[in-house]
Amino acid sequence: MALFVNQNDQRTELQKKIAAELQAKVIDRSRLADRPDGVDDSQYIEGMKKTTSLAWAWAIIIIAILGIIVWLTVLSVTR
């Protein structure tokens, strides 16, 4: 037995409901896309410090220490 449905190029109530939900999701996602980081406000950043001007010096020191560790490791393995 088959169920025959009369379709006259009109949407059923379920189709209308699903279409409305999908449109709502698209609108919500487009609102989130407007913000590059997805944050509504910048309240979370309040009270944080800026990076000091000596950050580059710390980076060089860390790279030098890592280089020395690698050099000593290679030196001890080759002996």
N, C-alpha and C positions, 0 to 999 in steps of 0.2 A: 504494500500500500504506500502510496506516495502522498506527500502533502504539497498541494499546489498553492502558491501564493500569488496573488494578483499584484504585479508591479507595474506602476504607471509612471516611471521616471521620477518618482517621488521618494524621498528618504523616509525610512522608518524612524520611529522614535529612538531606537537604539543607535542607528547611524547618526542621527542628529546629536545625541548625547556624546558619542565617541568623537565626532568632529569638533564639538565645542571643547571637550577636554584636551584634544590635541592642539587646538588653537591657543588655549590657555597655557599649555606647556611651552609652546613656541614663543609666546609673549614673555613668559617668565625667563626663558633662556636668553632672549634678546636683551632683557634688562640686565642680566648678569654680564653679558658680553660688553655692555657699555663701560663697565668698570674693569680695568686691565688686571687688577689683582683680586677682584671679587669681594672687596671690603667696602662696607657702606660709608664708614667715616674713618678718620685718622686718629681717633681717640686712643687706640692701642699704642701708638707711638709716643704718646705724651710721657715725659720724664726720662726718655732715653738720651744717651749722649751721642754726639757726633764722633766719627772716627778722628783720631788725632792726626796731626801732620807728620808724625813719626811712624805711621803705619808702614810705609815703604821700608824703613830701616828694620823694623821687626821682621818683615817678609824676607829681607836679604839675610838677616841673622839666622832665621829658620832654615832657609835654603842652604846656607853655609854649613850649619850643623848637620843637616841631612847629607850633604856632600862629604863631610868628614867621616860620618858613620859609614857611608858606602865605601869610601876609600879604605878605611881601616878594616872593614869586612873583607874586601877584595884582597888586601894585603895579607891578612891572617889566613885566608883560604889558600893562597898561592904558596905559602911556606910549607 
